[in-house]
């Protein structure tokens, strides 16, 4: 009886750990035109996306962001988010296609009359 109880206990712990790892995934994305790299944490249960860091691979300049993006919509495969630049002068709209592992970003200038900047990133998802 004690062996069965221990087995059940171990099985419950395993299921909890498996669920926790399935809940959070890391998304590493690269813009092939600029070689700019971004890293995100995707939480499918909480429906939350955190921008962890970015890097300009041409200059090796790293940016530690650790900021939650404002979620406009989050379903099984598509997440639409909004964020402001540190200066508050650019509004960024990001559309994540989690099934295709890509996201597009459009930067909208709030203080000057200028056409928005758009980018395409291809991603790799890790647990």
N, C-alpha and C positions, 0 to 999 in steps of 0.2 A: 504494500500500500504506500509505503514511504517513497519507493522508487517511482511510482505513478505520480504522486504529488510533486516530486522534484522534476519529473519530466514535463508535467503540465506547467509548472513554474518557469522552467527554462523556455518552453514553447511560447508562453505569454511574453516573456522578456524579448525573445527573438522577434515576435510579431510587432511589438512596440518599436523596437529599433528599426525594423524594416519599414514601418510606416513613417517614422521620423525621417529616414533617408529618402523615401519617396516623396515626402512633403517638400523638401528643399533641394533645388538643383542649381548648379552654377552654370551660367551662360557666358562664354568667352566669345566675343565678336570682333571681326576685323573688317575695316573698310578697305577693299582691295585697291582703290585709287590712291588713298593717302597712307595706308598701312597704320592707321590709328586703331588702337585696340581698346575695347571696353569690356568690363566684367560686371555681371549682375548676379544677384541671388534671386531665384524665382521660388516663391512659396505658393504652391498650388492650393493648399488647404486654406490659408489665410487670405489668398488672392492678393499677394503683396509682391512688389518688385523693388529691390534695393540696388541702387547703383553703387557698387563697391569701389571700383577704381577705373582709371583709364591710363593709357600710355601712348605717347607719340614715339613710335618705334624708330623714326628717323633721327630723333635727338635724344632718345632714351629718357625724356622728361616724363616722370610719373606723377599722377594726380590721385590722391586718396580722397574719395568722395564720401562713402558711407552715408548715403541719403536715400530715403524712401521716395519713390516716385508717386505722384498723385494718380490714382487709377480712375480712368474715365469708364472703362469697360474691361472685363476680364471673363472670358469664357474658356472653354476647353483648349482651343488652339490660338485664339487671338486676344491680345491684351493691348489696350490703348492707354497711354500715359501722358502726363503733362509735367513739365518741370521748368523752372526759371534758372537762368545763368546766375553765377555768384553776384554779378553786378546788377542783376534784375532788369537788364536791358534787352535780353533775348528770351523769348518763350519757345521752348522746345516741345514738339509733339513727336512722340515715339509710338510706332505701331509694331508690335512684336507678333510674328507668325511662328508660334512655338512648334507647330507641326513641321514646317519647312526650315526651321532654325535660321530665321533671318529677322532683321528689324530695319525699318526705315525711320529716319529722323528728319524733321524739317525744323529749321531754326527761323523764327519770325522776329524781326527787329522791331522793338517797341519805341525807340527814340529817334529813328531815322527812316526816311522813305527809301526802302531798299527791297528788292525781290528776296523772298525767303531762300535760305540755303537748304538743299536736300542732300541726304546721304543714304547709301545702302550698305548694310553690314551683313556679312555671313557669319554664322555662329556654330559653335560646338557646345553641346550640353553635357555636363559631367554631374555625377552624384556627389 
